[in-house]
Amino acid sequence: MYRLVKPIFFKFDPENVHHFVVKRLKWFNDVFPFGKSVLRGSYDVSFKGLEREVFGLKFKNPVGLAAGFDKNGEYVEALSNLGFGFIEVGTVTPLPQPGNDKPRMFRLPEDAALINRMGFNNKGVDTMAERLRLLKDRHPEIVVGGNIGKNKNTPNEDAVCDYIKCFDRLFDVVDYFVVNVSSPNTPGLRALQEKEPLMELLNTLQKRNCKNEISKPILLKIAPDLTDEQLDDIIDIVKETGIAGVIATNTTIGRDDLGSPEKLKGETGGLSGKPLTQRSTEVIRYLSEKSGKAFPIIGVGGIHSAKDAKEKLDAGASLVQLYTGFIYEGPGLIKRICQALV
């Protein structure tokens, strides 16, 4: 079915198509009495042997949806019914913000890739927290991750306060947190990946975490553009701060070996999709081997097939996430990956 409608979707602006599709998916899931059962029946991935426990959480399968697809926590239930083992929402910031000017998302079909410069567009953490509270009341079994960031106008020296606000507000309604300092679309954000500011940020959140009777796993999402020396620093930081793990990787600012027209390649923003497949797997393998498998890794970047997912798991990932591959290959990709892993 997706192969039939995909050419139609790809004739229109990618951001508009995204909103069109997810709103109707939610409508179908919520309004029709049989909507949930149809989605579950079509994309049933309840295969025995795929359940796993990672950083203290139980996942029905290892295939999740990466942050950026549901920025405000509006579509979690409908997306979960497509078969995802977990859903990561965000990136969310303390205050609502519109993000960067449109157009800000571009398809590169020749490369099975996307370029986006969304800029953390979201409705703010209060709106997300209320939505997730209602969701968790109805569906506590859905594993939800909260991807948190800082507002564009917040200077880096005050960034910790933004992350704390998001952490505190979402603490009771998410199962794990992801600290996003690796998006290329918020000016100066990637400077927070340097060792000193990153240590301060993560230690502050961990202290906040330990004040609660039940702590939540905190993960760090890193860029694929880090050098080996910087990856060594990441390993040290994870061990020293005691956070739960790493998500590898975010989008890249690189444009090497692309077959798309120069006009598209020249668009600023983060590149995702097949061009990232090899590099993200290399980062996963490096972190896993150099750390002695000291912490869990969620692998994301260029997963367009069951083979891509398996390579990331074999490289050392405990779980994987989809985004661009989900857009290009459709919901059936989740089931194909799970069938291959059984």
N, C-alpha and C positions, 0 to 999 in steps of 0.2 A: 504493500500500500504506500509506504513512504517513498519508494522509488518513483511512483506515479506522480505524487504531489510535489516532490522536491524541485523538479524543473520549474514549476509554477512559483514556488516560494522564492527561488533564486532569481526571479525576474524583478523582485521588488527590494526596496531598502532593507538591509538585514535587521536593523533595530526595530523597524515597524513590523516586519514579519515576526520577529521574536515575540513582541507584545501581543500580536494577533493570535499566535498559536497558543501561548501559555494561558491567555484569558479564556479561550475556548476549551482548552483542556480542563481548566478548573471548572468552567460552567458545566461541561459534560460530566465531570466527576461529582459535582455538588447537586445539580438539578435533577438529573435523571436517576430514578431509583436503581436502575441496573447499571449505571455508569461505572461505579467502582468495580462491580463484578466483571464487567466486560474488559476493563483495563487489566485487572488482575488475571483474568483468564487468558488474555492475549499475550501477556508478558510474564507469565508465571515463572519465577526463578527460585522456587522453593526446593532446590536440589539438596538432598542429604549430602553432608560432607563439606558444604561450603561455609557453614557457620564457623566463625572464629572469634576469639577474644583478643583484643588489642588495646593497650593502655587501660585495661580494666573495664572496657566496654564490650558488649556482645553484639556482633554484626551478623545478620542473617545471610549475607554474602559479601564478598570483598569489593564490590563495584559501587562506587559512590558518584555523586554529582558534585563537581567542583564549584567553588564560589564564583559569583558573577552571573550565574544563570537566573537565580532568584535572589535579587539584591535586597528585597524587603520582607522575605519570609511569607510571601503571599500564596505560593503554589506548592508548598511542601507535601501536603497529602496527595494531591494529584500526581506529582512527580514520583512520590514513593510508590504509588500504585503501578507505575511503569516498570517496577522491578528493582530500583536502586536499593542497595543495602544501607545507604545512609545519604543524607542531604546536607550540604554545607551552604549556608545562607550568608549574604553580604557580598562585598565588604560594606559594613555599616559604620557610620560615624556618629558622634554625639548629636550634632545638629543636622537637619536636612540640608542637602545641597544639590543643585541641578546638574553638576558635572560639567564637562567641557562642551564647547559649542558643537552643534551637529553640522554636517555628518561626522560621526565619530566611530563608526564601525564599517569595515570594508572586507568583502570576500575576495580571496585569491584562489579561484577554482582550479587554476593550473597547478597550484601547489597544495591543494586541499588544506588551505590555511585561512586564518582571519587576522586582521590587524584591528586593534581597538585602542581608543584613547578616551574611554568613558569618563574617567576622572572621579570614581567613587560617587556616582549619582545615586542617591538614596533618600528615603523619607525620614531618616533619623532613627536613633536607637529606641526612643520611646514607642514609636509606632511599631517597630519590629518586635519589641518585647511584649507588647499587648497581643499581637497576632500569635506569637509563639506560645504565650500563656494559654490562649484558647485552644491552640493545636494540641499542646501537651495534656490538657484536660481530657481531650477526646482520644488522643493517640499517643500515650506515653511510650509505646513500643518503637516509635519511629526515632532513629538516632539522628540528631540534628547537631551540626557544628556551627558555631558562630564565628565568622571571620570579621575581625575588628581592625579599624584604621583610624586615622586622624583627619580632621577637617582640613580642607585646602588652605584656609587662612590661618591655621594654627602654626606658629613657628616651631621648628624642631626642638628648641629648648623647652617648649611647653607640651610637647607631644605626649609625654607620659600621662599627663592629666586626661587627655582625650581617650587613651587606651583604658585607663582606670574607669572612666565614666561608662564606657561600653561594657567593660568586664563586669562591673557592679550591677548594671541594669539588666544584663542578660544572664547573670549567674544562675538564677533559678529556672531558666527556660531552655537552656542548651545543654548538651551532653559533653561537649568539648569546645575549646577555644582555639582559634588560629590567629596569630599575630602577623598581620600583613605589613611588612616594611619593604616589600620587593616589587610593588607595582611601579612601572615606569611613567605612569600617567598623572601622578601628583608631584608637583615640583619639589625637589629636595628629599622626597621620601626615602629613596634608596640610600641616602647618607646614613640613615638609621641602622643600616646593616653593618656598619663599621663596628669593631669589637667593643669599644668603650661605651657608646650610646646604647648599643644593643644589650650589653650586660646590665646597664642601669635599668632599662625598660623591663627586661625579663625578670630580673631580681625583684623589682618593685611589684610586678604582677604576682610573682610567686609568694612574696610576703603577704600580699592581699589574699591569695588563694589559701594559704595556711591558716588564716584567721577563721576560716569557715570550718564547721564541723566536718563537712564533706567537701574535699577539694575536687576540682575539675581538671582534666588533662589540658595542658597548654602546649600547643604546637607552634612551630615557627615556619612560615612559608618563605622560601628563598628563591632568588633569581637563578636562571641557568647561566648567567653571564659571569658568575664568580670564578676567580682563579683557584688553582689547587691550594694556594696559601690561604685564601679566604675561606675555602671549604674546611681547611684544617682549623681555622679559627671558629667556624660554626660548630665543629665537633667539640672543641674545648668549651665553647659557650653552653652547649646543651648539657654537657657533663657537669659543668660548674654550677649552673643555675638549677639543674634538676628538672627541667621541663620534660614533657612526656615524649616529644619526638619532633620530626621535621616533615614538611610537605615539600617535595622536590618534583617539579619546579613551577614557578610562575612563567609569564610570557617573557620573550627575549626582545632586546632592542636590535639584535643582529638581523642582517638581511642577506646572508651568504647563500649562493647557489639557488636562487629563486628563479622560476621560469615565468613569472607573471610580468606584465608590462611595467616599464619603469615608473609610470605615473602612480601605479598602485604601490610598488615597492617603496616609493618615496614618501608615502604617508607616514606621519609620525605615530608612535604608539607601540603597544606590545604585540609581537607576532606569536600566534599559537597555531597548533595543528601539526601536520606531518613533518614540516621542516624541523620541528622540535623533538621528534621521536628519539633520535639517536642521542642527542645531547642530554636530555632529561634522564635517559637510562644510564648514561655515563656518570652523571652526578649521583644517582642512586647507588650505583655500584661502588663509586669512590667513597661515599659516606659510610656505606655498610662495611666495606672491607677495612678502611682505615680506622674505623671506630671499633672494629671487632664485633659488629652487630650489637652495639651497646644500647641502641634505642630504635623504636619503630620508625619506619619511613612510609609515608603515603606517596605513591608515585603518580604523577600527573604530567601530561605533555605529549601530544601526538599519538594518543591511543585511538586507532581507527580500525582495529581488528583484534580478534582473540589472541593472535600471535603477539601483537604489540603489548597487550596486557600481561601475557605470560612472561615475556622478556623482562618486564619491569619487576614482576614478582620473583623471577629467578635471579635478578640482579640484587635483590635484597629488600624490595618493598613488601610490606605486610598487607597493604590495601592499595587500591588504585582509584583514580577519579577520572571522569570524562567531562569534556566541555565541547571543544571544537569537533572531536570525533562524533559526538552525539548529534551535532548539527548536520554534519556531512553524511553520516551513516544511518541516523534515525534510531528510534527506541529499540529496534531489534538487536542492536549491537550489545545491549546489556545481556540479553538472553544468550547470544552467541558466545560471549565471553564466559558466562557461567557454565554453559554446556561443555565448553572446551576444558574447563577447570575441574569438572566432576571426575 
